[in-house]
């Protein structure tokens, strides 16, 4: 959750404005010669824009001004940057523009209604088509197609590998043509494949549709996050992401209720219930995809269309949207919304070792609950519950999941703490795994097993925290875009591993599988603790080097260093 500001380097004004007037002039001229080299800036107010883009504020200026653009030289610097990059909202940039808190609150409600709500609806489309397989198998789909649980696992692996392979290419396409065009295309295309699952006849067609769905759905989540970032500040975005992932559980509740009715259509026109499920839910997603072409503006200044000539905002509201986002992060305007990422940015972000602790957490954090979630309907069927009751019994854990997800995100936001709050997830899951592995009644006593799995799957999901954490510890809009994709790729890779933990030769108790999940859960705990101490150590090391310099040496460092972004000594990692 990147609402908390990273520590900003602040200089006292004495280093620039001390001594006689001639001494001040000499000192200022020296610093200007050094800092203006390679387009660096030192303003009359004592604020610095370093070569890597870091903004270093004079202590007096920061205390007196919430708006960084109150420094006219900083404002001019970014005005030129926005013009050079052809930033689509540059016409609304106004350093002196002001608005009231009441106006901003009213606008935020409008953004939530127009932007966040539709993002959640599009996520419904994703979750319907990637999550309804679990409901389909509760209707004897595996027996109808004559495929085994291992084939089912392999289908999950094929889907996730395809999803993983499409992640970065999808991000590159989205950045080139704009998420407002690419996302509706994605939804429309995968909905057609989702409907075609009604015609699968065996293992080969099952694998083929899984692969196509993965390829078309890959990159959707980072694409949506990128689009949301056009409208929300860094402090507002994490809470919206928690709403986003709350939609996942709400969708599972909705589709469980839909499945209760759709699976009863078995026999109509000679089709099994699961075929009707794929067909009708695919049609729902197709509708969402088609409407999205008209519901997703390219930016805050491009909400008018032939169908909505007035647009979403008044002229003043439009100006508020643009300027509040830029004052929160001036570099959100250093690329326009049809600009591709360079290979250099991709490569440098992949090699950024300071983000890899977060990628490792993403790789393993969600493995422990995933096999249990994937096998929930199969387990309940094996315990004697009917097809229809099985789908209804998946609702309670999703309701619990919503409460714990929102709760843990609020907790992290309140305490401005990522790592220690994130430990709640593995410590929640661990006792339930021990019960499933060592309790003799596991997979034997129906209602007791249902209760344990419901508690386990209602765990506080830390995905939104980690997405914001990785964004906060990246160093620019471009690297945030790539790091979001890399993090999500690691999550999907972890899901690939998770699909192979429960095997046919280990059923029905899955003792070996649950033992492995316990081991992995301990690794999750260790990785989160390691990440906490790693970032503390990195900050302490940087602080020591920074504090050993005098003011003159700090300016010279900023002017000459090859350290970029989060490698710069003035950057502090959140943890």
VEXMI-227681 format. One record per atom (N, C-alpha, C): x, y, z; residue in one letter. Coordinates in steps of 0.2 Angstrom, whole numbers, plus 5000, padded with zeros to 4 digits. Each point is the difference from the previous one (the first is absolute). Example, Ala and Ser with C-alpha at 12.3 -4.5 7.8 and 13.67 -1.06 7.14 Angstrom:
REM residues 2
506649725039A
499650065000A
500450065000A
499850054996S
500450065001S
499650055003S
//
This chain:
REM residues 575
500449945000X
499650065000X
500450065000X
500150044994X
500550055000X
499750075001X
499550005005X
499850065002X
500550045004X
500449975004X
500550035004X
500550024996X
500250065001X
500650034996X
500649975002X
500449994995X
500749985001X
500450065003X
500549995004X
500350065003X
500350044995X
499950075000X
500250044995X
500650045003X
500650004996X
500650045003X
499850075001X
500250035005X
499950075002X
500650035002X
500250064997X
500650035001X
499850075004X
500450025005X
499950065003X
500250054996X
499750065000X
500250064995X
500650025002X
500349995006X
500750035001X
500549984995X
500049944997X
500549984996X
500050054994X
499550034998X
500050044994X
499950075001X
499750025006X
499950075001X
500450035006X
500549975002X
500450025006X
500650054997X
500350035005X
500650044998X
499850074997X
500550034997X
499850074997X
499749994993X
499850054997X
499650004994X
500549974994X
500650025001X
500549984995X
500149935000X
500149975007X
500149935001X
499449964998X
499450035001X
499449964998X
500049994992X
500250064997X
500050004993X
500549954997X
500650005003X
500549954998X
499849935001X
499749995006X
499849935002X
499449984995X
499550044999X
499549994995X
500249994993X
500550044998X
500249994993X
500449934999X
500449985005X
500349945000X
499549944999X
499550005005X
499549955000X
499650004993X
499950064998X
499650004993X
500449974995X
500750025000X
500449974994X
500049925001X
500049985006X
500049935001X
499449964998X
499450035003X
499449975000X
499650014993X
500150054997X
499750014994X
500349964994X
500649975002X
500349964995X
499649944999X
499849974994X
499649954999X
499350015002X
499850074999X
499350025002X
499749995007X
500550015005X
499850005007X
499850075002X
499750015005X
499750065002X
500150025007X
500350065002X
500050025007X
499650074999X
499450015004X
499650064999X
500350055005X
499750065000X
500250055004X
499749995007X
499549965001X
499749985006X
500449945004X
500549984996X
500449955003X
499849934999X
499549994995X
499849934999X
500449974994X
500149945000X
500449964995X
499649954996X
500150004994X
499749944996X
500749974997X
500149945003X
500649964998X
500049974993X
500549984998X
500149974993X
499549945000X
499949965005X
499649945000X
499350015001X
499850075000X
499350025001X
499850015007X
500449985005X
499850015007X
500050075002X
499550025004X
499850075002X
500250015007X
500550045001X
500250025007X
499850075002X
499650005005X
499750065002X
500450045006X
500150064999X
500250045005X
499650005006X
500250005006X
499649985006X
499550065001X
500250064999X
499650065001X
499449994995X
500249994994X
499550004995X
499549945001X
500249945002X
499649955001X
499550015006X
500250035005X
499650025006X
499450054998X
500250044995X
499550064999X
499649984994X
500149954996X
499749994994X
499849924999X
499349994999X
499849934999X
500149994992X
500050054996X
500050004993X
500750014998X
500349954997X
500750014998X
500150054994X
499450014996X
500150044995X
499950085002X
500050015006X
500050075002X
500750034999X
500549954999X
500750034998X
499950014992X
500050064998X
499950014992X
500549964996X
500649995002X
500549974996X
499949935000X
499849975005X
499749935000X
499449994995X
499650055001X
499449994996X
500250014992X
500450044999X
500350014993X
500349944997X
500449975005X
500449944998X
499549944998X
499549995004X
499549954998X
499550024994X
499950065000X
499650034994X
500349984993X
500750015000X
500449984994X
500049934999X
500149965006X
500049935000X
499349974997X
499550035002X
499349974998X
499950024992X
500350064998X
499950024993X
500449954996X
500649995002X
500549954997X
499749934999X
499749985005X
499849935000X
499350004997X
499750054998X
499350014997X
499549975005X
500150015006X
499549975005X
499350034998X
499549955000X
499450024997X
499650055005X
500250015006X
499650045005X
500450075001X
500550014996X
500450065001X
499750075000X
499450004996X
499750064999X
499650025007X
499949955004X
499750025006X
500550015006X
500649994999X
500550025005X
500050075002X
499950015006X
500050075003X
500350005007X
500650035001X
500450005006X
499650045006X
499650054997X
499750045005X
499249995001X
499849954997X
499349985001X
499849975007X
499550025003X
499849985006X
499349985000X
499849955005X
499349985001X
499949985007X
499449995002X
499849995007X
500049925002X
500149995006X
499949935002X
499349974998X
499550045001X
499349984998X
500049984993X
500350044996X
500049994992X
500349934999X
500649995003X
500449944999X
499649945002X
499750005006X
499649955003X
499449984995X
499750054997X
499449994995X
500349974994X
500650024998X
500349974994X
500249935001X
500349995006X
500249935002X
499449954999X
499450025003X
499449964999X
499949984993X
500050064996X
499949994993X
500549954997X
500650005001X
500549964998X
499949935002X
499849995006X
499849935002X
499449974996X
499550044999X
499549984996X
500149994993X
500450044997X
500249994993X
500549964998X
500650005004X
500649974999X
500149935003X
500050015007X
500149945004X
499549955000X
499350024999X
499549955000X
500049964993X
500250044995X
500049964993X
500649955000X
500650035003X
500649955001X
499849945003X
499650005006X
499749945003X
499649964996X
499650034996X
499549964996X
500449974994X
500550034998X
500549964995X
500349945003X
500250015007X
500349955003X
499649945001X
499350025001X
499549955000X
500049954994X
500150034994X
500149974994X
500649955000X
500550025003X
500649965000X
499949945005X
499750025006X
500049945005X
499449954998X
499550024996X
499549964998X
500349944995X
500450024996X
500349964995X
500649965002X
500350025005X
500649975002X
499949955006X
499450025003X
499849965006X
499549955000X
499650004994X
499449965000X
500249924999X
500649994998X
500249935000X
499949965006X
500150035006X
499949965006X
499249995001X
499650044997X
499349985001X
499849954994X
500350004995X
499949954994X
500249935003X
500549995003X
500249945002X
499649975005X
499650045004X
499549985005X
499449964996X
499950014994X
499549974996X
500249944996X
500549975003X
500349944996X
500350014993X
500350064999X
500350024994X
500649954999X
500449985005X
500649964999X
499749934997X
499549975003X
499849944998X
499750004993X
499650064998X
499750014994X
500550004994X
500650035002X
500550004995X
500649955000X
499949955005X
500449955001X
500750025002X
500150055004X
500750035002X
500049995007X
500750005003X
500149985007X
500150075004X
500149995006X
500250065004X
500750024998X
500449964998X
500750024998X
499950044994X
499649984995X
499950044994X
499750075002X
499650005005X
499750065003X
500550055002X
500549975004X
500650045002X
500450034994X
500149954995X
500450024995X
499650064996X
499450004999X
499650054997X
500150075004X
500049995006X
500250065004X
500750034999X
500549954999X
500750024999X
500050034993X
499749974995X
500050034993X
499750075000X
499450015004X
499750075000X
500550055003X
500349985006X
500450055003X
500750014997X
500349954996X
500650014996X
499850054995X
499549994996X
499850054995X
499850075003X
499750005005X
499950075004X
500650035001X
500549965003X
500750035002X
500350024994X
500049964994X
500450024994X
499750074997X
499350015001X
499750064997X
500150065004X
500249995006X
500050065005X
500450064997X
500650004999X
500450054997X
499850034993X
499949954995X
499850024994X
499350045000X
499649985005X
499450045000X
500150075003X
500550005005X
500150075002X
500350044995X
500449984996X
500350044994X
499550024995X
499649964999X
499450014995X
499650065003X
499849995007X
499650055003X
500350075001X
500750005001X
500350065000X
500150044993X
500049954995X
500150034993X
499350034998X
499549965000X
499350024997X
499550035006X
500249995006X
499650035005X
499649955003X
499949995007X
499649965004X
499250004998X
499850064998X
499350024998X
499849964994X
500549984996X
499949964994X
500149935001X
500649985003X
500249935001X
499649965004X
499850035006X
499649965005X
499349984997X
499650044997X
499449984997X
500149954995X
500650004996X
500149954995X
500249935003X
500450015006X
500149945004X
499449965002X
499550045003X
499449975003X
499649974995X
499950034994X
499649984995X
500349944997X
500649994999X
500349944997X
500049945004X
500250015007X
500049945004X
499349985001X
499550045000X
499349985001X
499749964995X
500350014993X
499849954995X
500349935001X
500750005002X
500349945002X
499649965006X
499850045005X
499649985006X
499449964997X
499650034996X
499449974997X
500249944996X
500550004997X
500249944996X
500149945004X
500150015007X
500249945004X
499349965001X
499550024998X
499449965000X
500049954995X
500550004995X
500049954995X
500649955001X
500450015005X
500649955001X
499849935001X
500449964997X
499849935000X
500549955003X
500650025002X
500549965003X
500650045002X
500549965002X
500650035003X
500350064995X
500149984994X
500350054995X
499650075000X
499449994999X
499650075000X
500050035006X
500049965006X
500050035006X
500750045001X
500549974998X
500750045001X
500050064995X
499749994994X
500050064995X
499750065003X
499449995003X
499650065002X
500350035006X
500349955004X
500450035006X
500650044998X
500349984995X
500650044997X
499850074998X
499550004995X
499750064997X
499850055006X
499649975005X
499850055005X
500550035004X
500649965001X
500550035004X
500450054996X
500149994993X
500350054996X
499650064999X
499450005000X
499650064999X
499850045007X
500149965005X
499850035007X
500750035003X
500549974998X
500750035003X
500150074999X
500250035005X
500250075000X
499450055002X
499449975001X
499450045001X
500050045006X
500249975006X
500150035006X
500450065000X
500749994998X
500450065000X
499750054995X
499749984995X
499750054995X
499550045003X
499649975004X
499450045004X
500350045005X
500649985004X
500350045005X
500350064997X
500350004994X
500350054996X
499450054998X
499449984998X
499550044998X
499750045007X
500049975005X
499750035006X
500550055003X
500749994998X
500550055003X
499950074996X
499750004994X
499950064997X
499550055004X
499649975004X
499550045003X
500150015008X
500449955003X
500050005007X
500750025003X
500150035005X
500750015003X
500249945003X
500750005002X
500349945003X
499749985007X
499750055003X
499749985007X
499349974999X
499750024995X
499349974998X
500049944997X
500549984996X
500049944996X
500049945004X
500449995005X
499949935004X
499449985002X
499650055003X
499349995002X
499649984994X
500050034995X
499749984994X
500249934997X
500649985001X
500249934999X
499749955004X
499950025007X
499749965004X
499349984998X
499650064998X
499349994997X
500149954994X
500550014996X
500149964994X
500049935001X
500449985005X
500149935002X
499449975004X
499750055004X
499349985003X
499549974995X
500150034994X
499549984994X
500149934999X
500649975000X
500249934999X
499549965004X
500050015007X
499649965004X
499250014999X
499850064998X
499350024999X
499849964993X
500550004995X
499949964994X
499949935001X
500449975005X
499949935001X
499449985004X
499750055004X
499449995003X
499450004995X
500150054995X
499550014995X
500049944995X
500649974998X
500049954996X
499849935003X
500150005006X
499749945004X
499350005000X
499750065001X
499250004999X
499849994993X
500450024995X
499849994993X
500149934999X
500549975002X
500149924999X
499549965003X
499750025005X
499549975004X
499449994995X
499950054996X
499450004995X
500249974993X
500650024998X
500249984993X
500249934999X
500349975006X
500149934999X
499449955000X
499450035002X
499449965000X
499750004993X
500450034995X
499850004993X
500249934997X
500349965003X
500349944997X
499449964997X
500149984994X
499549974996X
499650044995X
500050075001X
499750044995X
500450004994X
499649984994X
500350004994X
500649955000X
500049955004X
500549955000X
500750025003X
500050065003X
500650035003X
500149995007X
500649985003X
500150005007X
500050075003X
499950005006X
499950075004X
500650044999X
500649975001X
500650045000X
500150034993X
499849974994X
500050034994X
499650075000X
499449995003X
499650065000X
500350065004X
500449975006X
500350055004X
500550044996X
500549964996X
500550044996X
499750054995X
499449974997X
499750044994X
499750075003X
499649995005X
499650065003X
500550055003X
500549975005X
500450055003X
500550034995X
500249974995X
500450034994X
499650064997X
499349994999X
499650054997X
500050065005X
500049995006X
500050065005X
500750044999X
500549965000X
500750034999X
500050044993X
499749974995X
500050034993X
499750075001X
499450005003X
499750075001X
500450055004X
500349985005X
500550045004X
500550034995X
500349954996X
500550024996X
499850064995X
499449994997X
499850044995X
499850075003X
499750005006X
499850065003X
500750045002X
500549965002X
500650035002X
500350054994X
499949994994X
500350044995X
499750075000X
499450015004X
499750065000X
500050035007X
500349965005X
500050025007X
500750025002X
500549994996X
500750015002X
500350064996X
500050065003X
500450054997X
500749995000X
500450034995X
500750005000X
500350045006X
499750055002X
500350045006X
499550055002X
500150035005X
499550055003X
499850054996X
500450024995X
499850054995X
499749984994X
499949935000X
499749974994X
499349965001X
499650035004X
499449965002X
499450024996X
500150054995X
499450014996X
500149954994X
499449994997X
499949954995X
499450024996X
499949974994X
499450014996X
499349985004X
500149955005X
499549985004X
499950045007X
500550035001X
500050045007X
500450074998X
499650054997X
500350064998X
500250045006X
499750005006X
500250045005X
500649975004X
500149944999X
500649975004X
499849985007X
500549985004X
499949985007X
500050065005X
500550054998X
500250055005X
499850074997X
499950055005X
500050074998X
500750024998X
500150064998X
500650034998X
500550005006X
499750025006X
500450015006X
500149935003X
499649955000X
500149935002X
500549974996X
500050014993X
500649974996X
500650035002X
500150065002X
500650035002X
500249985007X
499549995004X
500249975007X
500349934999X
499749964996X
500249934999X
500850004998X
500150044995X
500750004997X
500550035005X
499950055003X
500450045004X
500249965007X
499549975003X
500149975006X
500449934999X
499949974994X
500449944999X
500750024998X
500150064997X
500750024998X
500450035007X
499650035004X
500350025006X
500249955005X
499649944999X
500249945004X
500649974997X
500149994994X
500549974996X
500250044994X
500450055000X
500150044994X
500249964993X
500349945002X
500349964994X
499449964997X
499450005002X
499449974997X
499950034993X
500350064998X
500050034994X
500649994995X
500549965002X
500650004996X
499949954994X
499449965000X
499949964994X
499350014998X
499850004993X
499350014999X
499749934999X
499350005000X
499749935001X
500049964993X
500450024995X
500049964994X
500849994999X
500450005005X
500749995000X
500349935002X
500349974996X
500349935002X
500650015004X
500149955004X
500549995005X
500749984996X
500550025002X
500749984997X
500249935002X
500449974996X
500349945003X
500550015006X
500350065000X
500550015005X
499650015007X
499450035000X
499650005006X
499849935002X
499849964996X
499849935001X
500649975003X
500650004997X
500649965002X
500250035007X
500050075001X
500350025006X
499549995006X
499450004999X
499549985005X
500149925002X
500149964995X
500149935001X
500649995005X
500550044999X
500649995003X
500050045007X
499550035002X
500050045006X
499949955006X
500649995003X
500049955005X
499650025007X
499950065000X
499750035006X
499249985000X
499849984994X
499349985000X
499949935000X
500549965000X
499949934999X
499849975007X
500150035006X
499749975006X
499250005000X
499850054997X
499250004999X
499849954995X
500449994994X
499849954995X
500049935003X
500549995005X
500049935003X
499449995004X
499850055004X
499450005004X
499449984995X
499950044995X
499549994995X
500049934997X
500649974999X
500149934998X
499749955004X
500150015007X
499849945004X
499450025005X
499850065001X
499550025005X
499349974999X
499949994994X
499349974998X
499949934998X
500649975001X
500049924998X
499649975006X
500150015006X
499749965005X
499249995000X
499750064998X
499249995000X
499849984993X
500450004995X
499849994993X
499749934998X
500449955002X
499749934999X
499449995003X
499950025006X
499449995004X
499450044997X
500150064997X
499550034997X
499849974993X
500549984996X
499949964994X
499649945001X
500149965006X
499749945001X
499450005005X
499850065001X
499450015005X
499449974998X
499850014993X
499449974998X
500149924999X
500549984998X
500249925000X
500049975006X
500250045005X
500149975007X
499349995003X
499650064999X
499350005003X
499649944997X
500149994993X
499649954997X
500249935002X
500649995001X
500349945003X
499749995007X
499950055004X
499749995007X
499349995000X
499750004994X
499349985000X
499550064998X
500250065000X
499650054998X
499750004993X
499450024999X
499850004993X
500350064996X
499949994993X
500350054995X
499850075002X
499450015002X
499750075001X
500250025007X
500049965005X
500250025007X
500850025000X
500349964996X
500850014999X
500150074998X
499650034995X
500250064997X
499750065005X
499549985004X
499850055005X
500450005006X
500449955002X
500450005005X
500750034999X
500150024994X
500650044999X
499950085001X
499350025002X
499950075001X
500350025007X
499949965005X
500250035007X
500850025000X
500449964997X
500750025001X
500250064995X
499650014995X
500150064996X
499750075004X
499549995004X
499850055004X
500550025006X
500349955003X
500550015005X
500650034996X
500249984994X
500550034997X
500050074998X
499450024999X
499950084999X
500150045006X
499849975006X
500150045006X
500750005002X
500449944999X
500750005002X
500450044995X
499850004994X
500450044995X
500050075001X
499450035001X
499950075002X
500350025006X
499949955005X
500350025007X
500850005000X
500349954996X
500750015000X
500350054996X
499750034995X
500250054996X
499950075004X
499550005004X
499850065004X
500650005006X
500149945003X
500550005005X
500750024998X
500249984994X
500650024997X
500150074999X
499450034997X
500050074999X
500050045006X
499749985005X
500050035007X
500650015003X
500449945000X
500650005004X
500650014995X
499950014993X
500550024995X
500549945001X
499849945000X
500449945001X
499849954995X
500549974996X
499949954995X
500249935003X
500649995002X
500349945001X
499649965006X
500050045006X
499749975006X
499349984999X
499650054997X
499349984999X
499949944995X
500550004995X
499949944995X
500149935003X
500450005006X
500149945004X
499349975002X
499550045001X
499449975002X
499749954995X
500150014994X
499849944995X
500349945001X
500649995000X
500349935002X
499849975007X
500050045005X
499849985006X
499349985001X
499650034996X
499349984999X
499949934997X
500449994995X
499949944996X
500349945004X
500650015003X
500449955003X
499649955004X
499650025006X
499749955004X
499449964996X
499750034995X
499549964996X
500449954996X
500650014997X
500449954997X
500249945004X
500150025006X
500249945005X
499449965001X
499450035001X
499449965001X
499949954994X
500050034994X
499949964994X
500549944999X
500650025003X
500549944999X
500049955005X
499950025007X
500149955005X
499349985004X
499550044999X
499449985003X
499749944996X
499849945004X
499749944997X
499450014996X
499650055002X
499350014997X
500150044994X
500650034998X
500050044994X
499949964994X
499550034995X
499849964994X
499549945002X
499949995006X
499549955002X
499450035003X
500050045005X
499450035003X
499950064996X
499450004997X
499850054994X
499950075003X
499650015005X
499950075002X
500650035004X
500449965003X
500650025004X
500550024995X
500149964994X
500550024995X
499850064996X
499350014999X
499850064997X
500250065004X
499950005007X
500150055004X
500750025000X
500549955000X
500750025000X
500250034994X
499849974994X
500250034994X
499750074999X
499450015002X
499750075000X
500450055004X
500249985006X
500450055004X
500750014996X
500349954997X
500650014997X
499950044994X
499549994996X
499950044993X
499850075002X
499850015006X
499750075001X
500650045003X
500649984998X
500650045003X
500150074997X
500450045004X
500150074998X
500550004994X
499750024995X
500450004993X
500550065000X
500649994999X
500550065000X
500250024994X
499749984994X
500250014994X
499950084998X
499550035003X
500050084999X
500550035003X
500249985006X
500650035004X
500649994996X
500249944997X
500649994997X
500050044993X
499550004997X
500050044993X
500250085002X
499750035005X
500150065002X
500750015002X
500349955004X
500750005003X
500550004994X
499849954995X
500550004995X
500050074996X
499450034999X
500050064997X
500450065004X
499950005006X
500350055004X
500849995000X
500249944999X
500849995000X
500350004993X
499550014995X
500350024993X
500150075000X
500350024994X
500350075000X
499750054995X
499549974996X
499750054994X
499449964998X
499650044996X
499449974997X
500249944996X
500550014996X
500249944995X
500249945004X
500450015005X
500249945004X
499549975004X
499550045002X
499449985004X
499649954996X
499950034993X
499649964996X
500349934999X
500749994999X
500349944999X
500149965006X
500150035006X
500049965006X
499449975002X
499450044998X
499449975002X
499949944996X
500250004993X
499949944996X
500549945003X
500650025002X
500549955002X
499749975006X
499750045005X
499749975006X
499549954999X
499550034995X
499449954998X
500349944997X
500550004996X
500349944997X
500249955005X
500350035005X
500349955006X
499449975003X
499450045001X
499449975003X
499749954996X
500050014993X
499849944996X
500449945000X
500750015000X
500449955000X
499949965007X
499950035005X
499849975006X
499449965000X
499550024996X
499449974999X
500149934996X
500550014995X
500249944996X
500249945004X
500550025005X
500249955005X
499549975004X
499550055002X
499549985004X
499549944997X
499950014993X
499649954997X
500249935000X
500749995002X
500349935000X
500149975006X
499750045006X
500249975006X
499549955002X
499450004999X
499549955001X
500049954994X
500249945001X
500149954994X
499549945001X
499849974995X
499649945000X
500249955005X
500649985000X
500349955004X
500050025008X
499850065001X
500050025007X
499350015003X
499549994996X
499350015002X
499849945004X
499450015004X
499650065001X
500350045006X
500549985004X
500250045006X
500550054998X
500449994995X
500550054997X
500550015006X
500249955004X
500550015005X
500650034998X
500349974994X
500650034998X
499950074998X
499550024996X
499950064998X
499950055005X
499649995006X
500050045005X
500650015004X
500449955000X
500750015004X
500450054996X
500049994993X
500450054996X
499750075001X
499350015001X
499750075000X
500350035007X
500049955005X
500350035007X
500750024999X
500449974997X
500750024999X
500050064996X
499650014995X
500050064996X
499850065004X
499549995004X
499750055004X
500650035005X
500449955003X
500550035004X
500550044996X
500149984993X
500550044996X
499750074999X
499350004999X
499750075000X
500150045006X
500049975006X
500150045006X
500750035000X
500549954998X
500750025000X
500250054995X
499650004994X
500250054995X
499750075001X
499550005004X
499750075002X
500450035005X
500349965005X
500450025005X
500750024997X
500249964995X
500750024997X
499950074996X
499450014997X
499950064996X
500050065005X
499749995005X
500050065005X
500750025002X
500449955002X
500750025002X
500450024995X
499949974994X
500450024994X
499950084998X
499350025000X
499950074999X
500350055006X
499949975006X
500350045005X
500750014999X
500449944999X
500750014999X
500250044994X
499650004994X
500250044994X
499950075002X
499450025004X
499950075002X
500650025005X
500249965004X
500550025005X
500750014997X
500149964995X
500650014996X
500050064996X
499550024997X
499950064996X
500150065005X
499649995005X
500050065005X
500750015003X
500449955001X
500750015003X
500450044994X
500049974994X
500450044995X
499850074999X
499350015000X
499750074999X
500250045005X
500049985006X
500150045006X
500850025001X
500449964997X
500750015000X
500250054995X
499650034996X
500250054995X
499750075003X
500450054998X
499850075002X
499550024994X
499750065001X
499550024995X
500350014993X
500650025000X
500450014993X
500149934997X
500249955004X
500149944997X
499349964998X
499550025003X
499349974998X
499850034994X
500150064999X
499850034993X
500549984995X
500649995001X
500549974995X
499849934998X
499849965006X
499849934999X
499450004995X
499550045001X
499450004996X
500150024993X
500550054999X
500250024994X
500449954995X
500449965004X
500549954996X
499849935001X
499649985004X
499949935002X
499749964994X
500149944999X
499749964995X
499549955003X
499950015007X
499449975003X
499450034998X
499549954998X
499450034997X
499449975004X
499550045001X
499449985003X
500149975007X
499849945002X
500049985007X
500749985002X
500550004995X
500749995002X
500350075003X
499750054999X
500350075002X
500050005008X
500550035002X
500050005008X
499550045003X
499650044996X
499550045004X
499349964999X
500049954997X
499449965000X
499949955006X
499450005003X
499949955006X
499549954998X
500149945001X
499549944999X
499550005006X
499449994998X
499549995005X
500049925001X
499849995006X
500049935003X
499449995005X
//
